[in-house]
């Protein structure tokens, strides 16, 4: 389902070790992004809708990346 490996397996991994320590929260955030994307895909009718959808979907990305992505 998710394409993350432990840093020991993939040294180039940008994912934080916190993914595995709080996997339930991580998967909740991933599922929220998926639900948001599916819901938004059914509501797009104009360019303005796309702009708003990208912002809404981006918020779900940020919610996860702020916690679970290592800064380079």
N, C-alpha and C positions, 0 to 999 in steps of 0.2 A: 504494500500500500504506500509506504513512504520510502523514499530513496536516500536514506541517510545511513551511513555506516559509522562505527566508532573511529575515532582518530587513529587508533592503533592499526586499523585496517586500511584507512585512507588518510595518509598524512596531509594531503592537500585540503581536507575537509574544512569548511568554514563554519560548520555547525558547532554550537556550544555543547559541552558535556552536560549541560542542564537538560537537554532533550531527554536523555536517558534517566536522569534523576527525577524529572517531573513529566514523565511520558504522557500521563493522563491529560494534563493541561496542554501539552504540545498537540496531542491528537484532537482535543476539543477545539483549539484554534484552527487547525488544519480543516476540520470538518465545518467550522463556521465559515471559512473562506469558500469551501465547496458549496455550501448552502447558499451563500450570498451570490456566488457566480451563477448558480442555476436560477435563482430567483430573478436576478438582473437580466439574464439572457431572455427571459420571457416578457420583459417590459420595454425593450429597446424599440423605439419607433422613429426617433429623430436624432440628429447630431447632439442636441442638448441632452437627450437621454444617455447617450454614450459618455459624454463628459461627466455627468453625475454618477454613472455606473462605475467609471474608472476610479473616481474619487472614493466611492463606497467600497469597492473591492480593494483599493490601495490601503484603506484603513485596516482591513483584515490582514494584509501582508505586513504592515507596520507593527501591528499588535504582536505578531509572532517574531519578526526580525529583531525588534527591540530587545527581546529577551533571549532568543535562541540562535542568533547569528553572531559569530565572533567578529569583532572589528579588526580590520587589517591595517 
